[in-house]
Amino acid sequence: MSGKRAKKKKSGGSWRAISQSARQVKVSRIAKQRYFRLVCRSFAACLLLVALGATVWGAFRVVEEGSKKITSIIPSSPVETVDVSTDGVISETWVLDRIDLPAGQPLMDVDIHALKEDLERHRQIRRAVVSRRLPDRLVITLEERIPMLRMAARDSEGRRLNLLVAEDGTIYQGVGYNRAFLGSLPYISGVQVRREGGGFRRLEGMEPVADLLALARSEAPNLYASWEVVSCADLPLIKIRSDEITEIVFRNEDFVEQIKRLQALLLHKQREMSGMPYGRVDLSLGRDADVPVSAGFY
């Protein structure tokens, strides 16, 4: 019995005694391969990031140095001519005073981007394009806002300011308009004017007002000429005081139809040879209530 036990112990042994070196070598190689691939990928990603950064920096330097070389290579003649064109009323004299170029300044030394920004800071100018024309010409093209209303305000020192309101609600002090044109613009009321930067904050929601005024000015000029004050206190309802009607109320739709009804109403009034003005005409109520009975004549 004792011999058999000894034999069993010699031949069998523990499973821990079995050689596992082959398995360990196999796992070690796979792990090393995976680790190597991971290192290579990480290294490649780092190289790619470095290459991209170098490319961006290099491109920036090329553009910067190239602009300097171009400036130095092109003959830099002094500015001899400033060509100014506009679709509005601003004069060339005003523009020249505004940009105030030093005498004899080389054309290539003119900062056309700074000139553009300075011109557009005056809010009558919607857009300014400034360019060079070799060898000695500076070209300035202006696109101006169109005023539709006027208003009065006070500056920080209490002085009266005559301001204009453009079709997009921009408020500005006008330059170059004649008195007759300014006198034909209705006044605006019912709005709050707030300062912003060196000027005034743009009025929101003025597009319907601009559409109505533009339509009346082009299609019913005699009617438009009688309009004195446009109230924007109750937008989208637009209320207008004319020299014949104390209050005309428009709704924000189908201005063509409303103006036609207003013209027919005034024509009827003329046929009756009545010189008395209407108290109120509410076109927003539809065909059934052009002239409310409560308003009547007075």
Buried (B, 14 or more C-beta within 10 A) or exposed (E): EEEEEEEEEEEEEEEEEEEEEEEEEEEEEEEEEEEEEEEEEEEEEEEEEEEEEEEEEEEEEEEEEEEEEEEEEBEBEBBEEBEBEBEBBBEEEBBEEBBEBEEEEBBBEBEBEEBBEBBBEBBBBBEBEBEBEEBBBBBBBBEBBBBBBBBEBEEEEEEEEEBBBBBBBBBBBBBBBEEEEEEEBBBBBEBEBEEEEEBBBBBEEBEBBBBBBBBBBEBBEEBBBBBEBBBBEEBEBBBBBBEBBBBBBBBBEEBEEBBEBBBEBBEEBEEEEEEEEBBBBBBBEEEEEBBEEEBEEE
